[in-house]
């Protein structure tokens, strides 16, 4: 059954990639036919690239929304879109190895590995789901807004190398992105700062927030999913229940992308609420929706964490989560 589900996901990705490639090839929009084709992987990175490139680039994400990016293998049809790319941008840190292998075999474009570029080796995070013995650092750097800005800066520089005439446009969009992130960062700190000190602990299903947590004074106390992405063994479940009881944690967090029935059992036996609302590589809504943005994902995450752990998220009410990029036609140089 699992093999069938994965195959259906691959077929869906195949159709999405071919449709996106056809759309990109047709041009249109304010950017004209000289737009760069940028191929990427997970949707938060797609959103970051869109905000920097605006309508002067076409961005195709190979990993469908709601897909486990760690186990995703691109369909063979993805080779076609990679061959057409002007630039390939992936997270790196060993997150998308099958996609990286396919890209290296099928594109002459530069392949940019964002995480490898902005995080020095001596700052790699190894933890519950990504032990150092496995050799793969935790790749979810984008959940820290500081690294999202660093990613955007690398994207800007990469676009400028290929399209120097639009350098000012990409820099303007980067400035707008950075300004929005700076404002959100302050609001996130304020909202999460209302959580009672004893509750400032995160136990999640998938270990996606090791860069996010320390930035806002949240201790990552564990992850339910083992490093091989299987379900936890009975003894591991028992240990997690004991840990939650010991620290009297009011809530544990599941994921939109990693549903797991074991979460309900752990929460029930530990006396905690199970909140399956956190996202790390899946944006709210559908592509094209005003809320299908990196900003919206982060606001929803912070709101869920603050409210579930006894804090107040009112400062996030009415926050603008739409894209920040400016139409190229409005750029005056």
C-alpha positions as CSV (number, residue, x, y, z in Angstrom):
1,X,0.0,0.0,0.0
2,X,2.8,2.4,0.9
3,X,4.5,1.7,-2.4
4,X,1.2,2.5,-4.2
5,X,0.9,5.8,-2.3
6,X,4.4,6.8,-3.2
7,X,3.9,5.9,-6.9
8,X,0.7,8.0,-7.0
9,X,2.6,10.9,-5.5
10,X,5.3,10.5,-8.1
11,X,2.7,10.5,-10.9
12,X,1.1,13.6,-9.5
13,X,4.5,15.3,-9.4
14,X,5.1,14.2,-13.0
15,X,1.9,15.9,-14.2
16,X,2.6,19.0,-12.1
17,X,6.1,19.4,-13.5
18,X,5.0,19.0,-17.1
19,X,2.2,21.5,-16.7
20,X,4.5,23.9,-15.0
21,X,7.1,23.6,-17.7
22,X,4.5,24.2,-20.4
23,X,3.3,27.3,-18.6
24,X,6.8,28.6,-18.2
25,X,7.6,28.0,-21.9
26,X,4.6,30.1,-22.9
27,X,5.9,33.2,-21.3
28,X,3.4,35.9,-20.4
29,X,3.2,38.2,-17.5
30,X,5.0,41.5,-16.9
31,X,8.4,39.8,-17.0
32,X,8.2,39.0,-20.7
33,X,10.0,36.1,-22.5
34,X,13.3,36.9,-20.9
35,X,12.3,35.5,-17.6
36,X,14.7,33.1,-15.9
37,X,13.5,29.6,-15.2
38,X,14.4,28.6,-11.7
39,X,13.8,25.0,-10.5
40,X,13.6,24.3,-6.9
41,X,12.3,21.6,-4.5
42,X,10.2,22.3,-1.4
43,X,7.5,25.0,-1.3
44,X,9.0,27.3,1.4
45,X,12.1,27.7,-0.8
46,X,9.9,28.2,-3.8
47,X,8.2,31.0,-1.9
48,X,11.5,32.7,-1.0
49,X,12.6,32.6,-4.6
50,X,9.3,34.0,-5.8
51,X,9.6,36.9,-3.4
52,X,13.1,37.8,-4.6
53,X,12.6,37.1,-8.3
54,X,9.1,38.5,-8.6
55,X,7.6,38.3,-12.0
56,X,11.0,38.4,-13.7
57,X,11.4,34.7,-13.0
58,X,9.4,31.5,-13.4
59,X,9.8,29.2,-10.4
60,X,8.9,25.5,-10.5
61,X,8.9,23.4,-7.3
62,X,9.5,19.7,-8.0
63,X,8.3,18.5,-4.6
64,X,4.5,18.6,-4.4
65,X,2.8,20.2,-1.4
66,X,2.1,17.7,1.3
67,X,4.9,15.4,0.3
68,X,7.6,14.1,2.6
69,X,10.6,15.8,1.2
70,X,13.1,13.4,2.9
71,X,11.8,10.4,1.0
72,X,10.6,12.1,-2.2
73,X,12.1,10.8,-5.4
74,X,11.4,12.9,-8.5
75,X,9.7,11.3,-11.4
76,X,11.8,10.7,-14.6
77,X,9.9,13.6,-16.3
78,X,11.6,16.0,-13.9
79,X,14.7,15.6,-15.9
80,X,13.1,17.6,-18.7
81,X,12.4,20.6,-16.6
82,X,15.8,20.4,-15.0
83,X,17.3,20.4,-18.5
84,X,15.5,23.6,-19.3
85,X,16.4,25.4,-16.1
86,X,18.5,28.6,-16.0
87,X,19.2,28.0,-12.3
88,X,18.5,25.1,-9.9
89,X,18.1,26.1,-6.2
90,X,17.8,23.4,-3.5
91,X,18.1,23.4,0.2
92,X,21.0,21.0,0.4
93,X,22.3,19.6,3.7
94,X,21.5,16.2,2.2
95,X,17.8,16.9,2.1
96,X,17.1,16.3,-1.6
97,X,19.7,13.8,-2.6
98,X,17.7,12.0,-5.4
99,X,16.8,15.4,-6.9
100,X,20.4,16.6,-6.7
101,X,21.6,13.5,-8.4
102,X,19.0,13.9,-11.2
103,X,19.9,17.6,-11.6
104,X,23.6,16.9,-11.9
105,X,22.9,14.4,-14.6
106,X,20.5,16.6,-16.6
107,X,21.3,20.3,-16.3
108,X,24.1,22.6,-17.3
109,X,22.7,25.3,-15.0
110,X,24.4,26.2,-11.7
111,X,23.0,24.2,-8.8
112,X,22.8,26.3,-5.7
113,X,22.7,24.5,-2.3
114,X,21.4,27.1,0.1
115,X,22.0,25.4,3.4
116,X,25.5,24.4,2.5
117,X,26.2,27.9,1.5
118,X,24.9,29.8,4.6
119,X,25.6,27.3,7.4
120,X,29.3,26.5,8.3
121,X,30.0,22.9,9.0
122,X,30.9,23.7,12.6
123,X,27.3,25.0,13.1
124,X,25.5,22.0,11.7
125,X,22.8,20.7,14.0
126,X,22.6,17.1,14.9
127,X,19.7,15.9,17.0
128,X,17.0,13.3,17.7
129,X,15.9,12.7,14.1
130,X,19.3,13.6,12.6
131,X,22.0,12.0,14.7
132,X,25.6,12.8,14.0
133,X,26.3,9.1,13.4
134,X,24.1,9.2,10.4
135,X,26.2,12.0,8.8
136,X,23.2,14.2,7.8
137,X,22.7,17.5,9.6
138,X,19.2,18.7,10.3
139,X,18.3,20.5,7.1
140,X,15.4,22.7,8.2
141,X,17.3,25.9,8.4
142,X,14.5,27.9,6.7
143,X,12.2,27.6,9.8
144,X,14.5,30.2,11.4
145,X,13.6,33.6,9.8
146,X,17.3,34.6,10.1
147,X,18.3,31.8,7.7
148,X,15.3,32.6,5.4
149,X,16.8,36.0,4.9
150,X,20.3,34.4,4.3
151,X,18.7,32.1,1.7
152,X,17.0,35.1,0.0
153,X,20.4,36.8,-0.2
154,X,22.0,33.8,-1.9
155,X,19.0,33.7,-4.3
156,X,19.4,37.4,-5.1
157,X,23.1,37.0,-5.8
158,X,22.5,33.9,-8.0
159,X,19.8,35.7,-10.1
160,X,22.0,38.8,-10.5
161,X,24.8,36.7,-12.0
162,X,22.4,35.5,-14.7
163,X,20.4,38.6,-15.1
164,X,22.6,41.6,-14.2
165,X,20.3,44.1,-15.9
166,X,17.6,43.3,-13.3
167,X,20.0,43.5,-10.4
168,X,18.2,46.5,-8.9
169,X,14.9,44.8,-9.2
170,X,16.1,41.7,-7.3
171,X,17.7,43.8,-4.7
172,X,14.5,45.8,-4.2
173,X,12.6,42.6,-3.7
174,X,15.2,41.3,-1.3
175,X,14.9,44.5,0.8
176,X,11.1,44.1,0.9
177,X,11.5,40.5,2.0
178,X,14.0,41.4,4.6
179,X,11.8,44.2,6.0
180,X,8.8,41.9,6.3
181,X,10.9,39.2,8.0
182,X,12.3,41.7,10.4
183,X,8.8,42.8,11.4
184,X,7.6,39.2,11.8
185,X,10.6,38.2,13.8
186,X,9.8,40.9,16.4
187,X,6.2,39.7,16.5
188,X,7.2,36.1,16.8
189,X,9.4,36.9,19.8
190,X,6.6,38.9,21.4
191,X,4.0,36.1,20.9
192,X,6.3,33.3,22.0
193,X,7.5,35.3,24.9
194,X,4.0,35.2,26.4
195,X,4.3,31.4,26.9
196,X,4.9,30.6,30.6
197,X,8.6,29.8,31.1
198,X,7.9,26.2,32.3
199,X,6.0,25.5,29.0
200,X,8.7,26.8,26.6
201,X,9.5,23.4,25.3
202,X,8.8,21.7,22.0
203,X,8.2,18.1,21.3
204,X,7.3,17.5,17.7
205,X,6.6,14.5,15.5
206,X,9.2,15.5,12.9
207,X,12.3,17.3,14.1
208,X,11.9,20.4,12.0
209,X,12.5,23.3,14.4
210,X,16.1,23.0,15.9
211,X,17.0,26.4,14.3
212,X,13.7,28.0,15.1
213,X,13.4,27.0,18.7
214,X,16.7,28.5,20.2
215,X,16.0,31.8,18.4
216,X,12.9,32.3,20.5
217,X,13.9,30.7,23.7
218,X,12.1,27.3,23.1
219,X,13.9,24.2,24.2
220,X,13.6,21.3,21.8
221,X,13.1,18.3,24.1
222,X,12.6,15.6,21.6
223,X,11.1,14.2,18.4
224,X,8.7,11.3,18.0
225,X,9.7,10.2,14.6
226,X,12.9,8.1,14.6
227,X,15.8,9.0,12.3
228,X,14.8,6.3,9.8
229,X,11.4,8.0,9.4
230,X,9.6,4.9,10.7
231,X,7.0,4.9,13.6
232,X,8.6,4.8,17.1
233,X,9.0,1.5,18.8
234,X,6.9,0.7,21.9
235,X,9.8,1.4,24.2
236,X,10.4,4.7,22.5
237,X,6.7,5.6,22.9
238,X,6.8,4.7,26.6
239,X,9.9,6.9,27.1
240,X,8.2,9.9,25.3
241,X,5.1,9.5,27.5
242,X,7.3,9.5,30.6
243,X,9.2,12.6,29.4
244,X,6.0,14.6,28.7
245,X,4.6,13.7,32.1
246,X,7.9,14.6,33.8
247,X,7.9,18.2,32.4
248,X,4.1,18.5,32.5
249,X,4.0,19.7,28.9
250,X,0.5,20.8,27.9
251,X,0.8,20.1,24.2
252,X,2.8,18.1,21.7
253,X,2.9,18.9,18.0
254,X,2.2,16.8,15.0
255,X,2.5,17.9,11.4
256,X,0.4,18.5,8.3
257,X,2.8,16.4,6.3
258,X,3.5,13.6,8.8
259,X,0.2,12.3,10.1
260,X,0.7,9.6,12.7
261,X,-1.9,7.7,14.8
262,X,0.7,7.2,17.6
263,X,0.5,10.9,18.4
264,X,-3.0,10.4,19.8
265,X,-1.9,7.6,22.0
266,X,1.1,9.5,23.3
267,X,-0.9,12.7,24.0
268,X,-3.8,10.8,25.7
269,X,-1.5,8.7,28.0
270,X,0.7,11.7,28.8
271,X,-2.2,14.0,29.5
272,X,-1.3,16.5,26.8
273,X,-3.1,18.0,23.8
274,X,-2.0,16.8,20.4
275,X,-1.8,19.7,17.9
276,X,-1.3,18.5,14.3
277,X,-0.9,22.0,12.8
278,X,2.8,22.7,12.3
279,X,4.3,22.9,8.9
280,X,7.9,22.9,7.7
281,X,7.9,22.2,4.0
282,X,4.2,22.6,3.2
283,X,2.6,26.0,2.7
284,X,-1.0,26.9,3.6
285,X,-3.5,26.9,0.8
286,X,-2.7,26.1,-2.8
287,X,-0.1,27.6,-5.2
288,X,-1.4,31.0,-6.3
289,X,-3.4,31.6,-3.1
290,X,-2.6,34.8,-1.1
291,X,-1.7,32.6,1.9
292,X,0.5,30.1,0.0
293,X,3.6,31.9,1.3
294,X,6.5,31.4,3.6
295,X,5.2,34.2,5.7
296,X,1.8,32.5,6.2
297,X,3.4,29.2,7.1
298,X,5.6,30.8,9.8
299,X,2.7,32.9,11.2
300,X,0.5,29.8,11.5
301,X,3.3,27.9,13.2
302,X,3.9,30.6,15.8
303,X,0.2,31.1,16.5
304,X,-0.3,27.3,17.0
305,X,2.8,27.0,19.3
306,X,2.0,30.1,21.4
307,X,-1.7,29.3,21.9
308,X,-1.1,25.6,22.6
309,X,1.6,26.2,25.2
310,X,-0.4,28.8,27.2
311,X,0.7,32.0,25.5
312,X,-1.1,34.7,23.5
313,X,-0.8,35.2,19.8
314,X,-3.0,38.3,19.5
315,X,-0.1,40.3,18.1
316,X,-0.3,38.2,14.9
317,X,-3.9,39.1,14.2
318,X,-4.2,40.9,10.9
319,X,-0.6,40.4,9.9
320,X,0.1,40.7,6.2
321,X,1.3,37.3,4.9
322,X,1.0,38.0,1.2
323,X,4.0,38.1,-1.1
324,X,6.2,41.2,-0.9
325,X,7.6,41.3,-4.5
326,X,6.9,44.3,-6.6
327,X,5.7,43.9,-10.3
328,X,8.7,44.4,-12.6
329,X,6.6,47.0,-14.6
330,X,6.6,49.2,-11.4
331,X,10.4,49.0,-11.0
332,X,11.9,52.3,-12.1
333,X,15.5,51.3,-11.8
